Amino acid sequence: MNKVYLLVGVPGSGKSWVASQLQDKFYHVPHDSHIGEDYPTILKDLASLAILKPILAETPFSVSQFVKVLPNLETVYIIEPYNTVLARYKAREGKEPAKGDATRQETYKQRARASGSFVGSSQEVLEYLRGKVSLGRPSRLHHPSRWGRNRLV
């Protein structure tokens, strides 16, 4: 079963940016492409295929639903100064983020510490994940599917 790396952070923390920087090394399955679907099960199904890249997913919500179905999961938390998150979100969405996002970021900090997961800024997480994959790894995909921006063909 393929390793699944789950980027965890509030909206505007840099999850999508990190994933975009790693598309050559990871098979990215963007959450936004699966709204209303059973995203954890989609990741589980993909992890069982013969994909020659580790899987990279992101979530702005509960990690526990992923832990239940993905035995080969590593959570990686992106924590940025909240003023950075606020500026990014405003620039992208044209409005203020949800009031609970600041509190959720504090909860993520606590969960990362408690679980021993890697936690860092988006740049630190990018470097950490780059170190997780070897250069020159094959990137062929073997099974047809309907999922993700980097869709299996």
Sequence and secondary structure as in RCSB ss.txt:
>XXXX:A:sequence
MNKVYLLVGVPGSGKSWVASQLQDKFYHVPHDSHIGEDYPTILKDLASLAILKPILAETPFSVSQFVKVLPNLET
VYIIEPYNTVLARYKAREGKEPAKGDATRQETYKQRARASGSFVGSSQEVLEYLRGKVSLGRPSRLHHPSRWGRN
RLV
>XXXX:A:secstr
   EEEEE  TTSSHHHHHHHTTTTSEEE GGGGTTS HHHHHHHHHTS BSS EEEEESS SHHHHHH TTEEE
EEE   HHHHHHHHHHHHSS   TTHHHHHHHHHHHHHHHT EEE HHHHHHHHHTTS TT    B S    TTT
T  
